[in-house]
Amino acid sequence: MVDSVSISLFASQQINHLTVKEIFTELIKVGGDTDTTCSMTGQIAGALIGDNEIPDDWLECYKCLDIEQSINDLVDNWRE
């Protein structure tokens, strides 16, 4: 977990030089606790660039999930 924080901070800073897909690909190549590292990096990078930069094919995959409505409800309730 300790390495994940520093790697995530570094990786999220690359958002001005690499696409989101490229960043995640490189993180997966590094190995280790990739689910934690990618999660933290996605949250930090997302705060920097906003949700408009999420790749369209990823959004299409999200829309196919059985839990899409549950996630949307959770986000909507959080905002209230």
Backbone torsions as a table, in degrees:
resi	resn	phi	psi	omega
1	MET	NA	-39.1	-178.2
2	VAL	-61.0	-44.8	177.8
3	ASP	-64.4	-33.7	-178.2
4	SER	-60.4	-38.0	-178.5
5	VAL	-64.9	-50.7	-177.7
6	SER	-66.9	-39.6	177.9
7	ILE	-64.8	-41.3	179.8
8	SER	-64.6	-41.4	178.1
9	LEU	-63.0	-44.1	178.1
10	PHE	-63.6	-48.7	-176.5
11	ALA	-61.9	-41.1	-178.6
12	SER	-67.0	-25.5	176.7
13	GLN	-71.1	-15.7	-179.6
14	GLN	-80.9	0.0	-175.5
15	ILE	-60.9	-22.6	177.4
16	ASN	-81.9	-10.3	-176.3
17	HIS	-117.2	-24.4	-176.1
18	LEU	-128.8	158.0	173.7
19	THR	-77.5	166.4	177.3
20	VAL	-59.3	-43.4	179.5
21	LYS	-61.2	-42.1	179.8
22	GLU	-64.3	-40.3	179.3
23	ILE	-62.4	-47.6	-179.4
24	PHE	-65.7	-38.0	177.7
25	THR	-60.2	-44.5	179.2
26	GLU	-66.3	-38.2	178.3
27	LEU	-63.6	-40.3	179.7
28	ILE	-66.3	-37.3	177.7
29	LYS	-63.7	-33.8	179.2
30	VAL	-63.3	-36.0	178.9
31	GLY	83.7	-161.8	-176.8
32	GLY	80.5	-142.7	-177.0
33	ASP	-83.8	68.0	-171.3
34	THR	-65.1	-31.5	179.8
35	ASP	-66.7	-40.7	177.4
36	THR	-69.0	-46.2	-178.2
37	THR	-61.8	-46.2	179.9
38	CYS	-67.2	-37.1	178.7
39	SER	-62.8	-49.5	-179.6
40	MET	-65.2	-42.1	179.5
41	THR	-62.0	-43.8	179.1
42	GLY	-60.8	-39.4	179.6
43	GLN	-68.1	-43.3	-179.8
44	ILE	-68.3	-49.1	-179.8
45	ALA	-62.6	-39.3	178.3
46	GLY	-61.5	-38.0	177.1
47	ALA	-66.4	-30.5	-179.7
48	LEU	-78.7	-40.0	-172.8
49	ILE	-109.0	-15.1	-179.3
50	GLY	84.8	170.2	-175.8
51	ASP	-80.5	-7.4	178.0
52	ASN	-69.1	-16.1	-178.0
53	GLU	-93.8	4.6	177.0
54	ILE	-70.5	128.0	-178.8
55	PRO	-57.0	139.0	-177.6
56	ASP	-57.3	-39.5	-178.9
57	ASP	-67.2	-28.2	175.7
58	TRP	-70.8	-39.1	178.0
59	LEU	-64.3	-38.0	177.5
60	GLU	-62.9	-41.7	176.7
61	CYS	-62.3	-41.7	179.2
62	TYR	-60.7	-41.4	-178.1
63	LYS	-65.3	-21.1	179.6
64	CYS	-85.4	-9.6	-178.4
65	LEU	-69.4	142.8	178.2
66	ASP	-67.5	-19.1	-176.0
67	ILE	-101.9	11.6	-177.9
68	GLU	-54.0	-47.4	-177.8
69	GLN	-64.2	-39.4	178.2
70	SER	-62.0	-42.4	178.9
71	ILE	-65.9	-44.2	178.8
72	ASN	-61.8	-41.0	177.5
73	ASP	-62.5	-42.5	178.8
74	LEU	-60.6	-46.2	179.6
75	VAL	-64.0	-44.2	179.6
76	ASP	-61.8	-41.9	178.4
77	ASN	-67.6	-32.8	178.8
78	TRP	-63.9	-37.1	-176.6
79	ARG	-71.6	-22.8	-175.2
80	GLU	-74.7	NA	NA
